[in-house]
Amino acid sequence: MALTELNFEFTPKEPKELNDEWGHVGIVSSGDLEILIEKGNAYKGKASFHILTTVVGFDNVWETVLGRLVDKTGLSGVKVSINDNAATPAVVKRRLQQAIENGGGLQ
């Protein structure tokens, strides 16, 4: 199975950083996706996303879902790695919220 690699960066209007150094949720074999959020000085003021997905042609959907989440939460100062196994946008959004919660929430 071929994987598509996507990369996006967003800069929220009101940046908020993760309280902990990292947050994690899910596993790829669970049938949807795995997310790892890591704090880093290289990402100050922005949220950087790296996605590996089995689905082709949904780049705009990914960009929209992630951009809305960053706008709503202010998530910044992080690199987010997503290993996707054809999760729906609703699942992506919920798993991102869970990963943020697992990382101690936002400041």
C-alpha positions in Angstrom: 0.0 0.0 0.0 1.5 3.4 -1.0 1.5 6.3 1.4 0.9 9.9 0.7 3.0 12.4 2.6 1.5 15.8 3.4 3.0 18.8 5.3 1.2 21.9 6.5 2.1 24.8 8.8 -0.4 27.2 10.4 0.2 30.3 12.5 -2.7 31.0 15.0 -3.8 34.5 15.8 -3.7 33.7 19.5 -1.0 31.1 20.1 -1.3 28.6 22.9 1.4 26.0 23.7 1.0 22.5 25.0 1.4 22.3 28.8 3.4 19.0 28.6 6.3 18.2 26.3 4.3 15.8 24.2 0.9 14.2 23.8 -0.1 10.9 22.0 -3.3 9.1 21.1 -4.3 6.1 19.0 -2.4 3.4 17.1 -2.6 2.8 13.3 -3.7 -0.7 13.8 -6.8 0.6 15.6 -8.3 1.2 12.2 -8.2 5.0 12.2 -5.0 6.9 13.1 -2.2 7.7 15.5 -1.2 11.3 16.5 2.0 12.4 18.3 2.3 16.1 19.3 5.8 17.3 20.3 6.8 20.7 21.7 9.8 22.4 20.2 11.5 25.8 20.0 11.8 25.3 16.2 8.0 25.6 16.1 7.5 28.7 18.2 4.3 30.5 17.2 3.2 27.9 14.7 1.9 24.4 14.4 3.6 22.1 11.9 1.8 19.0 10.7 3.3 15.9 9.0 0.8 13.4 7.7 1.3 9.9 6.3 -2.0 8.7 4.8 -3.2 5.8 2.7 -5.8 8.1 1.1 -5.0 10.1 -2.1 -6.6 13.4 -3.2 -7.8 14.8 0.1 -5.1 17.4 0.6 -7.6 20.2 0.8 -9.7 18.4 3.3 -6.7 17.8 5.6 -5.7 21.5 5.3 -9.2 22.7 6.1 -9.6 20.4 9.1 -6.2 21.2 10.6 -6.5 24.9 9.9 -9.8 25.1 11.6 -8.5 23.3 14.6 -5.5 25.6 14.9 -7.7 28.7 14.5 -10.1 27.5 17.2 -7.6 26.2 19.7 -4.5 28.4 19.1 -2.3 25.3 19.0 1.3 26.4 18.5 4.9 25.6 19.3 4.4 22.0 18.2 5.1 19.5 15.5 2.2 17.1 15.0 2.9 13.7 13.3 -0.2 11.9 12.0 -0.2 8.3 10.8 -3.5 7.9 9.1 -5.4 4.8 8.1 -8.3 6.4 6.2 -9.9 8.1 9.2 -12.8 10.4 8.5 -12.4 14.2 9.2 -14.6 13.9 12.3 -12.2 11.2 13.7 -9.2 13.3 12.9 -10.6 16.3 14.7 -11.5 14.2 17.8 -8.2 12.4 17.9 -6.4 15.8 17.7 -8.4 17.1 20.6 -7.6 13.9 22.6 -3.9 14.3 21.8 -3.9 17.9 23.1 -5.7 16.7 26.2 -3.1 13.9 26.7 -0.4 16.6 26.4 -1.8 18.5 29.4 -4.0 20.9 27.4 -3.1 24.3 26.2 -1.7 27.3 28.2 
